[in-house]
Amino acid sequence: MDGRVQTDTHFNNSMGFIEEYADIRFVDDANGVESGLSFALRQDDENEANVYQMYFSKKLDGLLSAYKLGRFERADSLGFYTLDGAVLNSNNDDFLLKMYAGNPSRIDDYAVVSGEALYGFDIYFSAIKLPRLSSDILFKTSEARIGWQRLEDEMLETKQHETRLNWGLSSSGEITNSIFLNFGIDFNGSYLTSKDSTEQLQFKFYGDLEKNKRLQIDYETFSLDDPELSFREQFYSVYVKGRQTSLAASYFFSSSSTMSWSTRGRTVLREHGENGYGLTLGLDLNKYSGTEYLAQVDFLKLDKDSALSIYGETNYSFSPLITSRFSAAIQHQQKWLSGNNQAVAIEADFQQMIRSDLYFTFFVSRVWNSHVDDEYLFGLKLSYRFDDRAKGWFDE
């Protein structure tokens, strides 16, 4: 259970808000039963109560291996949302089938599509055997996923629908007589059959040159209407409305057991706006247990627009009872339409363990801009954990 006091520029009110949040789960492994309840009560200019999860699930013997009923969280190509409905699982040695149906709804500020009804299925295949391309390439482990999904909504008394196909494939193996020792492939995406268009596509290939060196190729295309970015993403990623495509090549190198370096070059193609390229240099240092340092320099050039960002982050433990995370960024941004903007930003949180089940957290975020409005966030949180040993077994 959490109690939080927070004020920020996002909600655009003077008083901020007070929120009580609870996440309660009951797990009975002996009988294969799990139930959960997550809710929040928020007091601000408009008092509100939200129930995020309220479900019951049970394992079964036979063709139907498990089911879940109620309101529960889901994440897929639509985004992160809750579903009021049911999930049925059927499992055997060759595949796992998940069927779901219900009414989707938005979670807080996560941007997802809403509708009257959502239903579909996913089939997961594990330990599949891919055909051998040559005597030098050996696939060791491979997993695959295929799915079908339909979203229905009523707009202006006309039935609207979206039908999509989802897929995913991951595999790893070895290459003999090559500079690569090991390799891995991840390929996933979704296709809108109702619009005859690819909604999103992601492909990644990596090869280990040695135990401490890795080369990686990433390709990604997607459409994003309203991005919700983390503090770090604001200073090394560029997202725009409409379709965005990027092709990146990365090189990772570990100079010691505690220090690793990375460099990443990418091209960016955008449906709205200019195309361009970017370069990122990074350093990750794990000094000792509980302490980590991250530094990153990023440059992005999009025709007449450009951005240079320097980002740093550390996770530091003052003692076994006090932990902290601190981030800072400096950015110079030049845009043809809106002009130049210099930004200095910090984000920090400190957590104190009062007892083994009671934690106090202070968090703050502040962005100073020269050309646009400044941003801030400040809050306090008190958390009580009944029993942190309970782990959910219903794999969603």
C-alpha positions in Angstrom: 0.0 0.0 0.0 1.3 3.5 -1.0 0.4 6.9 0.2 1.7 9.7 -2.0 1.7 13.5 -2.1 2.7 15.0 -5.4 2.6 18.3 -7.3 3.8 18.9 -10.9 3.2 20.8 -14.1 1.6 17.9 -15.9 -1.8 18.0 -14.1 -1.9 21.8 -14.3 -3.4 22.5 -10.9 -2.1 24.5 -8.0 -2.8 22.1 -5.1 -1.2 18.9 -6.7 -2.8 15.8 -5.4 -2.8 13.2 -2.6 -3.2 9.5 -3.6 -3.7 6.3 -1.8 -2.8 3.2 -3.8 -3.1 -0.5 -2.9 -2.0 -3.6 -4.7 -3.2 -6.7 -3.0 -2.7 -10.3 -4.2 -3.7 -13.7 -2.7 -1.9 -16.8 -4.0 -2.7 -20.4 -3.1 -0.3 -22.6 -4.9 -1.7 -25.8 -3.5 -5.1 -25.2 -5.1 -3.8 -23.2 -8.1 -5.7 -20.1 -7.2 -4.8 -16.4 -7.5 -6.8 -13.3 -7.0 -5.8 -9.6 -7.1 -7.1 -6.1 -6.4 -5.4 -2.8 -7.3 -7.1 0.5 -6.8 -6.2 4.2 -6.2 -8.0 7.1 -4.5 -6.9 10.5 -5.6 -7.8 13.8 -4.0 -7.2 16.9 -6.2 -9.4 19.5 -8.0 -11.5 16.5 -9.1 -11.6 13.7 -6.6 -11.5 10.3 -8.3 -11.3 6.6 -7.6 -9.8 4.0 -10.0 -9.9 0.2 -9.9 -6.9 -1.0 -12.0 -7.3 -4.7 -11.4 -9.8 -7.0 -9.7 -9.5 -10.6 -11.0 -9.7 -14.2 -10.1 -7.6 -16.9 -11.8 -7.3 -20.7 -11.4 -5.2 -23.5 -12.8 -7.0 -26.6 -14.2 -6.2 -30.1 -15.3 -7.1 -31.0 -18.8 -7.5 -29.3 -22.2 -8.3 -25.9 -20.4 -5.2 -25.4 -18.3 -6.1 -22.0 -16.6 -8.5 -19.1 -16.7 -8.7 -15.6 -15.5 -11.9 -13.5 -14.9 -12.4 -9.8 -14.0 -10.3 -6.7 -14.7 -6.6 -7.2 -15.4 -3.7 -5.5 -17.1 -2.6 -6.3 -20.7 0.2 -5.0 -22.9 0.5 -5.6 -26.6 0.7 -3.6 -29.9 -2.3 -1.5 -28.7 -0.3 -0.3 -25.7 -0.7 -0.8 -21.9 -4.4 -1.0 -20.8 -6.9 -2.9 -18.7 -9.3 -5.5 -20.0 -12.7 -6.2 -18.4 -13.2 -9.8 -19.5 -11.7 -13.3 -19.5 -8.5 -15.1 -20.5 -8.5 -18.9 -21.2 -5.3 -20.9 -21.5 -4.8 -24.2 -23.2 -1.4 -25.8 -22.8 0.4 -28.9 -24.0 3.9 -30.0 -24.8 3.9 -28.3 -28.2 2.3 -24.9 -27.8 0.4 -22.6 -25.4 -2.9 -21.1 -26.6 -4.3 -17.9 -25.0 -7.7 -16.7 -25.8 -9.1 -13.4 -24.5 -12.2 -11.2 -24.8 -13.5 -8.1 -23.0 -13.8 -4.4 -23.0 -10.5 -2.4 -23.0 -10.0 0.8 -21.1 -7.2 3.3 -20.5 -4.8 3.3 -17.6 -4.1 6.8 -16.3 -2.0 8.7 -19.0 -1.0 5.7 -21.1 -2.0 6.4 -24.7 -3.9 3.4 -26.0 -6.8 3.0 -28.3 -10.2 2.5 -26.6 -13.2 0.5 -27.9 -16.4 -1.4 -27.1 -15.0 -4.9 -27.5 -11.6 -6.6 -27.9 -11.0 -10.2 -28.5 -8.4 -12.5 -30.0 -5.9 -15.2 -29.4 -2.1 -15.9 -29.3 -0.3 -19.1 -29.9 3.2 -19.6 -28.4 5.5 -22.2 -29.7 8.7 -23.1 -27.7 11.6 -25.3 -28.6 10.8 -25.1 -32.3 13.4 -26.3 -34.8 14.3 -23.9 -37.6 15.7 -25.2 -40.8 19.5 -25.3 -41.0 20.6 -22.7 -43.5 24.2 -24.1 -43.9 26.6 -26.4 -42.2 28.2 -23.4 -40.4 24.9 -22.0 -38.8 23.3 -23.9 -35.9 20.1 -22.7 -34.3 20.1 -23.7 -30.6 16.9 -22.3 -29.1 13.9 -20.8 -31.0 10.5 -19.5 -29.9 7.6 -18.2 -31.9 4.3 -16.4 -31.4 1.4 -15.7 -33.8 -1.9 -14.0 -32.9 -5.1 -12.6 -34.2 -6.9 -9.6 -32.7 -10.1 -7.6 -33.4 -11.1 -4.3 -31.8 -14.6 -3.0 -32.3 -16.0 0.5 -31.5 -19.1 2.5 -32.2 -18.6 6.0 -33.7 -21.4 8.1 -35.0 -23.8 5.1 -35.0 -21.4 3.3 -37.4 -19.6 0.1 -36.3 -15.9 0.6 -36.6 -13.3 -2.2 -36.3 -9.6 -3.0 -36.5 -8.3 -6.5 -37.3 -4.6 -7.2 -36.8 -2.2 -10.1 -37.0 0.6 -10.2 -34.5 3.7 -12.3 -34.7 7.1 -12.8 -33.0 10.2 -14.9 -33.4 13.3 -15.1 -31.4 16.3 -17.4 -31.9 19.9 -17.8 -30.9 22.7 -20.1 -32.1 26.3 -20.5 -33.1 28.2 -19.8 -36.3 31.4 -21.7 -37.1 34.2 -20.5 -39.5 33.1 -16.9 -38.8 34.1 -13.8 -36.8 30.9 -14.3 -34.8 30.9 -16.8 -31.9 27.2 -16.6 -31.1 24.2 -14.8 -32.6 20.6 -13.9 -31.9 17.6 -12.8 -33.8 14.4 -11.1 -32.7 11.6 -10.3 -35.1 8.1 -9.1 -34.2 5.4 -6.9 -35.5 1.7 -6.4 -36.3 -0.3 -6.1 -39.5 -3.6 -4.3 -39.8 -5.7 -6.4 -42.2 -8.6 -4.0 -42.0 -6.3 -1.3 -43.6 -3.9 -3.5 -45.5 -0.9 -1.9 -43.8 2.0 -2.8 -41.4 1.3 -1.2 -38.1 4.7 -1.8 -36.5 7.7 -3.9 -37.3 10.9 -4.6 -35.2 13.9 -6.6 -36.2 17.1 -7.1 -34.2 20.2 -9.1 -35.0 23.2 -9.3 -32.7 26.5 -11.2 -33.0 29.1 -11.8 -30.3 32.6 -11.2 -31.8 34.2 -12.3 -28.5 33.0 -12.7 -25.0 33.3 -9.0 -24.4 32.3 -7.6 -27.8 28.9 -7.4 -29.5 27.7 -6.0 -32.8 23.9 -5.3 -33.2 21.6 -4.1 -36.0 18.1 -2.7 -35.2 15.3 -1.8 -37.6 12.0 -0.4 -36.3 9.0 1.2 -37.9 5.8 2.3 -36.0 3.2 4.9 -35.6 2.8 6.8 -32.3 0.0 9.3 -31.8 0.8 10.5 -28.2 4.1 9.3 -26.8 4.6 9.1 -23.0 8.3 9.4 -22.5 10.4 8.7 -19.5 12.8 11.3 -18.1 15.7 9.6 -19.9 13.9 9.2 -23.2 13.2 12.9 -23.5 16.9 13.6 -24.0 18.1 10.9 -26.5 15.0 10.0 -28.5 12.8 11.9 -30.9 9.2 10.9 -31.3 6.7 12.5 -33.6 3.1 11.9 -34.5 2.7 9.6 -37.4 5.0 6.9 -38.7 8.6 6.8 -37.7 11.3 4.5 -39.1 14.8 4.0 -37.8 17.8 1.8 -38.8 20.6 1.6 -36.2 23.9 -0.1 -35.8 25.4 -0.5 -32.3 28.7 -1.8 -31.0 29.2 -2.9 -27.4 32.5 -3.5 -25.7 33.4 -4.5 -22.1 36.9 -3.3 -21.1 36.6 -5.0 -17.7 34.1 -6.9 -15.6 32.7 -3.6 -14.3 33.0 -1.2 -17.3 31.3 -1.4 -20.7 31.2 1.1 -23.6 28.7 1.5 -26.5 28.3 3.4 -29.7 25.2 3.7 -31.8 24.6 5.3 -35.2 21.1 5.6 -36.7 19.1 7.0 -39.5 15.6 8.3 -38.8 12.8 8.6 -41.4 9.6 10.4 -40.4 6.2 10.6 -42.1 5.7 14.2 -40.8 8.9 16.3 -40.5 12.4 15.9 -41.7 14.6 12.9 -42.0 18.1 12.7 -40.5 20.7 10.8 -38.6 22.0 10.4 -35.0 25.0 9.2 -33.1 25.1 8.0 -29.4 28.1 7.2 -27.2 27.6 5.6 -23.8 29.5 4.3 -20.8 28.2 2.0 -18.1 30.1 1.4 -14.9 29.1 -1.1 -12.2 31.6 -0.1 -9.5 30.3 -2.5 -6.9 27.1 -4.1 -5.6 24.3 -1.6 -5.5 26.1 1.2 -7.3 26.0 1.9 -11.1 27.0 4.9 -13.2 25.7 5.6 -16.7 26.9 8.4 -19.0 25.6 9.2 -22.5 26.2 11.7 -25.3 23.7 11.9 -28.1 23.6 14.0 -31.3 20.7 14.1 -33.7 20.4 16.0 -36.9 17.1 16.2 -38.8 17.6 18.5 -41.8 17.6 22.1 -40.3 16.7 20.8 -36.8 19.4 19.4 -34.4 19.8 18.4 -30.8 22.9 17.7 -28.7 22.3 16.0 -25.3 24.6 14.9 -22.4 22.9 12.5 -20.0 24.2 11.0 -16.7 22.6 8.6 -14.2 23.7 6.9 -11.0 22.2 4.4 -8.6 23.9 4.7 -5.3 23.4 3.1 -1.9 24.4 5.3 1.0 23.8 2.3 3.4 21.9 -1.0 3.4 18.8 1.0 4.4 19.1 4.1 2.1 19.3 3.9 -1.7 19.1 6.6 -4.3 18.9 7.3 -8.0 20.0 10.6 -9.6 19.9 11.7 -13.2 20.9 14.9 -14.9 20.8 16.1 -18.5 22.0 19.1 -20.6 20.5 19.7 -24.0 20.9 22.2 -26.8 18.1 22.0 -29.3 17.8 24.0 -32.5 14.5 24.0 -34.4 13.8 25.8 -37.6 10.2 26.8 -36.6 10.5 27.4 -32.8 14.1 28.5 -32.5 16.8 27.4 -30.0 16.2 26.0 -26.6 18.7 25.2 -23.9 17.6 22.7 -21.2 19.1 21.7 -17.9 17.3 18.8 -16.1 17.6 16.8 -12.9 15.7 13.9 -11.5 16.3 12.2 -8.2 14.7 9.8 -5.7 15.8 8.6 -2.3 14.4 5.6 -0.5 14.7 4.9 3.2 13.8 1.5 4.6 12.2 2.2 8.0 11.4 -1.4 8.7 11.6 -4.5 6.5 8.0 -3.8 5.4 7.9 0.0 5.5 9.6 2.4 3.1 9.7 6.2 2.7 10.6 7.7 -0.7 11.3 11.3 -1.8 11.3 12.1 -5.5 11.8 15.3 -7.5 12.2 16.2 -11.2 13.0 19.7 -12.6 13.6 20.9 -16.1 14.8 24.5 -16.8 14.2 25.7 -20.4 15.3 28.9 -22.1 12.6 29.0 -24.7 9.6 27.0 -23.5 7.9 26.6 -20.1 9.8 25.0 -17.3 8.7 21.6 -15.8 8.8 20.2 -12.3 7.6 17.3 -10.2 7.9 16.9 -6.5 6.5 14.2 -4.2 6.7 12.1 -1.1 5.6 8.4 -0.8 5.1 6.0 2.1 4.9 2.3 1.2 3.9 -0.6 3.3 4.4 -4.2 2.0 2.4 -6.9 3.5 4.4 -9.8 2.1 6.8 -9.4 -0.8 7.2 -13.1 -1.2 4.0 -13.6 -3.2 4.7 -14.0 -6.9 2.0 -14.3 -9.6 2.1 -17.5 -11.6 -0.5 -16.6 -14.3 1.8 -15.7 -17.2 0.0 -12.9 -19.1 
